[in-house]
Amino acid sequence: MITNRVPCKASSRTLKPLSTVCSRNTSLEAASQRSYYTIDFVQYSETTLLLFTALKVTKEQRIVIKILRNYKDTRFNLETPAKRLQCQLNALQLNAKYTNQVYIGIAPIYSTRLSQKPRQIALGKIIKDPHVSALDPTIEYALLMHELPKERQLDSLLMKETPEALLGYLCGLSTYIGHMHKRLKPLSACDKDGIRWGSCKQLEEKLQHNLDFFKEVLPIWKYTQSASYERLESIFRRASKILREVLHQPWYRKYFEQRMRKGCIKCCHGDLKAAHTWILPYDPDPQTGDIPQGRIQILDAVDFNPNYNNIDMLSDFAMLIVDIQAHMESPDLVNPMIESYLRAIEQDNSFSRTVLAYYLVEKALIGIIVNTLYDERTDLALSFLNVLEMRVKKLEAHRWCVPFRAGKHVFFRIQQHLAKLLPPSLCIMAPPGTRPRA
């Protein structure tokens, strides 16, 4: 959700300037231990400043510095230095699962100069392995990362590479994410309300939260995109209806509960998308086809709210699928991605595809919310609307097929029930995958 714009103010949000955020930091270290970075470029979002810098002494070491702002809304609570510090620590820990030697550490902020040229920031000693007990929760810390080449960012590759090259990159990425998901440990704990992560009750609460959130989108579209407002409203009603129905259907509830018991709910990335992914040039292993370490880097894992990343790994992957489909305005590339991913996690079956169909609708809704309310990308929001319409149709089709995928015993129960109502000559059905008896 990082954009090249000054963040908008809204009455429902708390946002303070960076000078206020950093003013509490007193003299932290001797001047000789401070490092000064020249700022070339700043990316603004409502929660974050990203400073693209070079170390002032060498001017060669390219570093990206992430600073959190005093901000609060329904998703974030970054009102105090202690809460901002905890987010930075979470980011350092979580992103270590998805990146290789990109995140450097955190450092206390000594001073910033953004309004005068040359723009610069002074940081204290970099702490590569921070422990919260050794840090001062009353001061501000920055998160430091190595800068990655812009031309290898996935959203750039999607615009310039040929379909053949993209297919190879995206299937490789899907396999990489599948192997990454398999390595993650399953969650066994509950959320703050004592509800198991991934349970039907937790999914119902999350769905209601997202549907309420989506209602903030409707008045904006009514006045800014009136030509497509009625279509948005109609598709939203269909999506709300089918998502609620799915969570109340016994066979779907069984699938979700089974995935929870089988350890498919994990602390995932939470925001897989093209803008957070880098694919560097590589030659796959000639024997295994594996991608060399460090050639795929996925940044910016969710670090502020466990509701968004303590999820089913299918839900995590679904975000990437709808994002790629929205960027390309076609499902042609994402269909092979789904096949590669399901093979990688060894869940290439109808049950996983059915659950994935639910999460694809949910994530398409979220794509519209984010691009309308926060990123102000109306073009991408419209693309997500097309994705949502397609994924709703797919989920509606899945809903009617589910009972016949629940096992032969379900089919035979239906057959036995029909046998009581119909003449024997009409009871000639056989369950899928079996032959009728002579």
CORPE-V515985 format. One record per residue. N is the residue number from 1. RES is the residue in one small letter. SS is DSSP state (H for helix, E for strand, - for the rest). PHI is phi in radians with two decimals (* if undefined). OMEGA is omega in radians with two decimals (999 if undefined). Layout:
N/RES/SS/PHI/OMEGA + N/RES/SS/PHI/OMEGA
This chain:
1/m/-/*/3.13 + 2/i/-/-1.64/-3.07 + 3/t/E/-2.35/3.12 + 4/n/E/-1.54/-3.12 + 5/r/-/-2.69/3.02 + 6/v/-/-1.32/-3.08 + 7/p/-/-1.09/3.11 + 8/c/-/-1.38/3.08 + 9/k/-/-1.71/3.10 + 10/a/-/-2.55/-3.06 + 11/s/-/-1.13/-3.09 + 12/s/-/-1.50/-3.05 + 13/r/-/-2.15/3.07 + 14/t/E/-1.98/-3.04 + 15/l/E/-2.49/3.14 + 16/k/-/-2.12/-3.10 + 17/p/-/-1.20/-3.09 + 18/l/H/-1.09/-3.14 + 19/s/H/-1.04/3.09 + 20/t/H/-1.22/-3.12 + 21/v/H/-1.07/-3.02 + 22/c/H/-1.62/-3.03 + 23/s/-/-1.19/-3.11 + 24/r/-/-1.35/-3.09 + 25/n/-/-1.26/3.10 + 26/t/-/-1.59/3.13 + 27/s/-/-1.12/-2.99 + 28/l/-/-1.60/-3.05 + 29/e/-/-2.57/3.05 + 30/a/-/-1.09/-3.08 + 31/a/H/-1.00/-3.11 + 32/s/H/-1.18/-3.12 + 33/q/H/-1.67/3.13 + 34/r/-/-1.61/3.08 + 35/s/E/-2.03/-3.11 + 36/y/E/-1.89/-3.10 + 37/y/E/-2.08/3.06 + 38/t/E/-1.45/-3.06 + 39/i/E/-1.64/3.11 + 40/d/E/-1.61/-3.00 + 41/f/E/-2.73/3.14 + 42/v/E/-2.22/2.99 + 43/q/E/-1.85/-3.10 + 44/y/E/-1.84/2.82 + 45/s/-/-2.42/-3.09 + 46/e/-/-1.15/-3.09 + 47/t/-/-1.82/-2.86 + 48/t/E/-2.47/2.84 + 49/l/E/-2.00/3.00 + 50/l/E/-1.89/3.14 + 51/l/E/-1.81/3.09 + 52/f/E/-1.63/-2.89 + 53/t/E/-2.30/2.93 + 54/a/E/-2.25/3.09 + 55/l/E/-1.07/-2.97 + 56/k/-/-1.08/-3.08 + 57/v/-/-1.22/-3.06 + 58/t/-/-1.69/-3.06 + 59/k/-/1.03/-3.13 + 60/e/-/-2.00/-3.09 + 61/q/-/-1.31/-3.07 + 62/r/E/-1.50/-3.07 + 63/i/E/-2.23/2.98 + 64/v/E/-1.81/-3.08 + 65/i/E/-1.98/-3.12 + 66/k/E/-1.81/3.12 + 67/i/E/-2.13/3.11 + 68/l/E/-1.55/-3.09 + 69/r/-/-1.88/3.10 + 70/n/-/-1.25/-2.95 + 71/y/E/-2.69/3.08 + 72/k/E/-2.66/2.92 + 73/d/-/-2.61/-3.08 + 74/t/-/-1.21/-3.13 + 75/r/-/-1.77/-3.00 + 76/f/-/-1.92/2.88 + 77/n/E/-2.47/-3.11 + 78/l/E/-2.08/-2.98 + 79/e/-/-1.36/-3.06 + 80/t/-/-2.16/3.06 + 81/p/H/-0.99/-3.13 + 82/a/H/-1.14/3.13 + 83/k/H/-1.22/3.10 + 84/r/H/-1.17/3.09 + 85/l/H/-1.09/-3.13 + 86/q/H/-1.08/3.09 + 87/c/H/-1.13/3.12 + 88/q/H/-1.12/3.10 + 89/l/H/-1.14/3.10 + 90/n/H/-1.06/-3.13 + 91/a/H/-1.08/-3.13 + 92/l/H/-1.10/-3.11 + 93/q/H/-1.28/-3.06 + 94/l/H/-1.19/-3.06 + 95/n/H/-1.26/3.06 + 96/a/-/-1.10/3.13 + 97/k/-/-1.30/-2.97 + 98/y/-/-2.01/-3.11 + 99/t/-/-2.21/-3.14 + 100/n/-/-2.18/3.05 + 101/q/-/1.04/3.04 + 102/v/-/-1.71/-3.13 + 103/y/E/-1.41/-3.02 + 104/i/E/-1.66/-3.09 + 105/g/E/2.78/3.07 + 106/i/E/-2.04/3.13 + 107/a/E/-2.61/3.07 + 108/p/E/-1.17/3.13 + 109/i/E/-1.54/3.12 + 110/y/E/-1.61/3.12 + 111/s/E/-2.78/3.06 + 112/t/E/-2.36/3.06 + 113/r/E/-2.42/-3.07 + 114/l/-/-1.83/-3.04 + 115/s/-/-1.58/-3.13 + 116/q/-/-1.99/3.10 + 117/k/-/-1.74/-0.02 + 118/p/-/-1.31/3.13 + 119/r/-/-1.28/-3.13 + 120/q/E/-2.71/3.07 + 121/i/E/-2.41/3.11 + 122/a/E/-1.95/-3.14 + 123/l/E/-2.09/3.02 + 124/g/-/-1.40/-3.09 + 125/k/-/-1.11/3.14 + 126/i/-/-1.28/3.12 + 127/i/E/-1.87/-3.04 + 128/k/-/-1.43/-3.14 + 129/d/-/-2.27/-3.00 + 130/p/-/-1.29/3.01 + 131/h/-/-2.12/-2.99 + 132/v/H/-1.03/-3.12 + 133/s/H/-1.17/-3.11 + 134/a/H/-1.70/-3.09 + 135/l/-/-1.86/3.12 + 136/d/-/-1.63/-3.08 + 137/p/-/-1.31/-3.12 + 138/t/-/-1.71/-3.12 + 139/i/-/-2.04/-3.06 + 140/e/-/-1.68/3.09 + 141/y/E/-2.17/3.06 + 142/a/E/-1.89/3.06 + 143/l/E/-1.82/-3.06 + 144/l/E/-1.94/3.13 + 145/m/E/-2.40/2.96 + 146/h/E/-1.27/3.11 + 147/e/-/-1.35/3.10 + 148/l/-/-1.82/-3.07 + 149/p/-/-1.16/-3.10 + 150/k/H/-1.00/-3.06 + 151/e/H/-1.21/3.11 + 152/r/H/-1.78/3.04 + 153/q/E/-1.19/-2.98 + 154/l/H/-1.07/-3.14 + 155/d/H/-1.16/3.02 + 156/s/H/-1.32/3.12 + 157/l/H/-1.09/-3.13 + 158/l/H/-1.08/-3.10 + 159/m/H/-1.51/-2.97 + 160/k/H/-2.04/-3.08 + 161/e/-/-1.45/3.09 + 162/t/-/-1.27/3.10 + 163/p/H/-0.98/-3.14 + 164/e/H/-1.14/3.12 + 165/a/H/-1.15/-3.14 + 166/l/H/-1.10/3.14 + 167/l/H/-1.04/3.10 + 168/g/H/-1.13/3.13 + 169/y/H/-1.07/-3.02 + 170/l/H/-1.26/3.08 + 171/c/H/-1.19/3.05 + 172/g/H/-1.10/3.10 + 173/l/H/-1.09/-3.13 + 174/s/H/-1.11/3.09 + 175/t/H/-1.12/3.11 + 176/y/H/-1.04/-3.14 + 177/i/H/-1.14/3.11 + 178/g/H/-1.05/3.10 + 179/h/H/-1.13/3.09 + 180/m/H/-1.09/3.13 + 181/h/H/-1.09/-3.13 + 182/k/H/-1.11/-3.12 + 183/r/H/-1.33/-3.10 + 184/l/-/-1.22/3.12 + 185/k/-/-1.42/3.09 + 186/p/E/-1.13/3.07 + 187/l/-/-1.50/3.08 + 188/s/-/-2.08/-3.08 + 189/a/-/-1.42/3.12 + 190/c/E/-1.85/3.05 + 191/d/-/-1.38/-3.04 + 192/k/-/-1.14/3.13 + 193/d/-/-1.69/3.11 + 194/g/-/1.42/3.14 + 195/i/-/-1.73/-3.12 + 196/r/E/-1.13/3.06 + 197/w/-/-1.06/3.10 + 198/g/-/1.48/3.11 + 199/s/-/-1.27/3.14 + 200/c/H/-1.06/3.13 + 201/k/H/-1.12/3.13 + 202/q/H/-1.16/3.10 + 203/l/H/-1.13/3.11 + 204/e/H/-1.12/3.13 + 205/e/H/-1.14/3.13 + 206/k/H/-1.16/3.11 + 207/l/H/-1.08/3.14 + 208/q/H/-1.08/3.08 + 209/h/H/-1.04/-3.12 + 210/n/H/-1.19/3.12 + 211/l/H/-1.17/3.07 + 212/d/H/-1.11/3.12 + 213/f/H/-1.09/-3.10 + 214/f/H/-1.12/-3.12 + 215/k/H/-1.11/3.05 + 216/e/H/-1.24/3.14 + 217/v/H/-1.30/-2.99 + 218/l/H/-0.99/-3.13 + 219/p/H/-1.14/3.12 + 220/i/H/-1.18/3.11 + 221/w/H/-1.14/-3.09 + 222/k/H/-1.07/-3.07 + 223/y/H/-1.77/-3.10 + 224/t/H/-1.86/-3.14 + 225/q/-/-2.39/-3.02 + 226/s/H/-1.06/-3.10 + 227/a/H/-1.12/-3.11 + 228/s/H/-1.91/-3.05 + 229/y/H/-1.12/-3.10 + 230/e/H/-1.09/3.10 + 231/r/H/-1.14/3.10 + 232/l/H/-1.02/-3.10 + 233/e/H/-1.09/-3.13 + 234/s/H/-1.14/-3.13 + 235/i/H/-1.18/3.10 + 236/f/H/-1.08/3.11 + 237/r/H/-1.09/3.12 + 238/r/H/-1.13/-3.14 + 239/a/H/-1.11/3.13 + 240/s/H/-1.04/-3.10 + 241/k/H/-1.11/-3.06 + 242/i/H/-1.22/3.12 + 243/l/H/-1.12/3.12 + 244/r/H/-1.17/3.14 + 245/e/H/-1.08/-3.13 + 246/v/H/-1.03/-3.08 + 247/l/H/-1.23/3.11 + 248/h/H/-1.89/3.11 + 249/q/-/-1.49/-3.03 + 250/p/H/-0.99/-3.07 + 251/w/H/-1.22/3.07 + 252/y/H/-1.16/3.13 + 253/r/H/-1.02/3.11 + 254/k/H/-1.10/3.13 + 255/y/H/-1.08/-3.13 + 256/f/H/-1.08/-3.14 + 257/e/H/-1.16/3.10 + 258/q/H/-1.11/3.14 + 259/r/H/-1.15/3.08 + 260/m/H/-1.14/-3.11 + 261/r/H/-1.20/-3.12 + 262/k/-/-1.49/3.05 + 263/g/-/1.43/-3.14 + 264/c/-/-1.53/3.11 + 265/i/E/-1.64/-3.03 + 266/k/E/-2.43/3.02 + 267/c/E/-1.41/-3.00 + 268/c/-/-1.64/3.12 + 269/h/-/-1.18/3.05 + 270/g/-/1.63/-3.11 + 271/d/-/-2.64/3.10 + 272/l/-/-1.18/3.10 + 273/k/-/-2.82/-3.07 + 274/a/H/-1.07/-3.08 + 275/a/H/-1.18/-3.12 + 276/h/H/-1.80/-3.01 + 277/t/E/-2.12/3.06 + 278/w/E/-2.12/3.06 + 279/i/E/-2.13/-3.14 + 280/l/-/-1.50/-3.12 + 281/p/-/-0.99/-3.13 + 282/y/-/-2.70/2.97 + 283/d/-/-2.01/-3.13 + 284/p/-/-1.12/3.09 + 285/d/-/-1.00/-3.06 + 286/p/-/-1.13/-3.12 + 287/q/-/-1.65/-3.06 + 288/t/-/-1.72/-3.06 + 289/g/-/1.39/-3.11 + 290/d/-/-1.18/3.11 + 291/i/-/-1.53/3.14 + 292/p/-/-0.99/-3.11 + 293/q/-/-1.05/3.06 + 294/g/-/1.53/-3.11 + 295/r/-/-1.51/2.98 + 296/i/E/-2.02/3.14 + 297/q/E/-2.21/3.13 + 298/i/E/-2.12/-3.03 + 299/l/-/-1.83/2.92 + 300/d/-/1.10/3.00 + 301/a/-/-1.11/-3.14 + 302/v/-/-1.09/-3.09 + 303/d/-/-2.18/-2.97 + 304/f/-/-2.04/-3.08 + 305/n/-/-2.72/-3.09 + 306/p/H/-1.11/3.09 + 307/n/H/-1.08/-3.07 + 308/y/H/-1.65/3.14 + 309/n/-/-2.26/2.96 + 310/n/E/-1.51/-2.91 + 311/i/E/-2.46/3.00 + 312/d/E/-1.12/-3.12 + 313/m/H/-1.11/3.02 + 314/l/H/-1.14/3.09 + 315/s/H/-1.15/3.12 + 316/d/H/-1.08/-3.11 + 317/f/H/-1.19/-3.12 + 318/a/H/-1.04/3.13 + 319/m/H/-1.08/3.12 + 320/l/H/-1.16/-3.11 + 321/i/H/-1.07/-3.11 + 322/v/H/-1.19/3.12 + 323/d/H/-1.18/3.10 + 324/i/H/-1.12/-3.14 + 325/q/H/-1.09/3.13 + 326/a/H/-1.17/3.12 + 327/h/H/-1.14/-3.06 + 328/m/H/-1.55/-3.12 + 329/e/-/0.97/-3.13 + 330/s/-/-2.88/3.08 + 331/p/-/-1.56/-3.00 + 332/d/H/-1.04/-3.10 + 333/l/H/-1.47/-3.05 + 334/v/H/-1.40/3.11 + 335/n/H/-1.08/3.04 + 336/p/H/-1.12/3.09 + 337/m/H/-1.08/3.14 + 338/i/H/-1.08/3.13 + 339/e/H/-1.07/-3.13 + 340/s/H/-1.10/-3.11 + 341/y/H/-1.18/-3.11 + 342/l/H/-1.09/3.06 + 343/r/H/-1.18/-3.10 + 344/a/H/-1.14/-3.13 + 345/i/-/-1.61/3.12 + 346/e/-/1.01/3.11 + 347/q/-/-2.33/-3.13 + 348/d/-/-1.44/-3.11 + 349/n/-/-2.56/-3.07 + 350/s/H/-1.17/-3.13 + 351/f/H/-1.15/3.13 + 352/s/H/-1.12/3.13 + 353/r/H/-1.14/3.13 + 354/t/H/-1.18/3.11 + 355/v/H/-1.13/3.12 + 356/l/H/-1.05/3.12 + 357/a/H/-1.03/3.09 + 358/y/H/-1.12/-3.06 + 359/y/H/-1.18/3.11 + 360/l/H/-1.15/3.06 + 361/v/H/-1.17/3.14 + 362/e/H/-1.03/-3.09 + 363/k/H/-1.26/3.06 + 364/a/H/-1.13/3.04 + 365/l/H/-1.03/-3.12 + 366/i/H/-1.12/3.10 + 367/g/H/-1.04/3.09 + 368/i/H/-1.16/3.14 + 369/i/H/-1.04/-3.05 + 370/v/H/-1.12/-3.07 + 371/n/H/-1.32/3.08 + 372/t/H/-1.57/-3.00 + 373/l/H/-1.45/-2.96 + 374/y/-/-2.05/-3.08 + 375/d/-/-1.47/-3.13 + 376/e/-/0.94/3.08 + 377/r/-/-1.82/-3.09 + 378/t/H/-1.12/3.13 + 379/d/H/-1.13/-3.14 + 380/l/H/-1.26/3.08 + 381/a/H/-1.07/3.09 + 382/l/H/-1.14/3.08 + 383/s/H/-1.12/3.09 + 384/f/H/-1.14/3.08 + 385/l/H/-1.12/3.08 + 386/n/H/-1.11/3.09 + 387/v/H/-1.09/-3.13 + 388/l/H/-1.03/-3.13 + 389/e/H/-1.04/-3.14 + 390/m/H/-1.15/-3.07 + 391/r/H/-1.24/3.04 + 392/v/H/-1.12/3.11 + 393/k/H/-1.05/3.13 + 394/k/H/-1.10/-3.12 + 395/l/H/-1.18/3.08 + 396/e/H/-1.07/3.10 + 397/a/H/-1.20/3.11 + 398/h/H/-1.07/-3.05 + 399/r/H/-1.03/-3.10 + 400/w/H/-1.37/-3.14 + 401/c/H/-1.53/-3.00 + 402/v/H/-0.97/-3.07 + 403/p/H/-0.99/-3.10 + 404/f/H/-1.45/3.08 + 405/r/H/-1.80/-3.05 + 406/a/-/-1.42/3.11 + 407/g/-/2.17/-3.10 + 408/k/H/-1.10/-3.08 + 409/h/H/-1.11/3.11 + 410/v/H/-1.17/3.13 + 411/f/H/-1.05/-3.10 + 412/f/H/-1.16/3.07 + 413/r/H/-1.13/3.10 + 414/i/H/-1.11/-3.13 + 415/q/H/-1.09/3.13 + 416/q/H/-1.12/3.14 + 417/h/H/-1.17/3.13 + 418/l/H/-1.16/-3.13 + 419/a/H/-1.08/3.13 + 420/k/H/-1.35/-3.04 + 421/l/H/-1.82/-3.02 + 422/l/-/-1.98/3.03 + 423/p/-/-1.10/-3.12 + 424/p/H/-0.96/-3.10 + 425/s/H/-1.13/-3.13 + 426/l/H/-1.62/-3.10 + 427/c/-/-1.59/-3.06 + 428/i/-/-2.05/-3.09 + 429/m/-/-1.30/3.03 + 430/a/-/-2.21/-3.13 + 431/p/-/-1.15/-3.14 + 432/p/-/-0.96/3.08 + 433/g/-/1.46/3.12 + 434/t/-/-2.15/3.10 + 435/r/-/-1.80/3.08 + 436/p/-/-1.16/3.13 + 437/r/-/-1.31/-3.13 + 438/a/-/-1.27/999
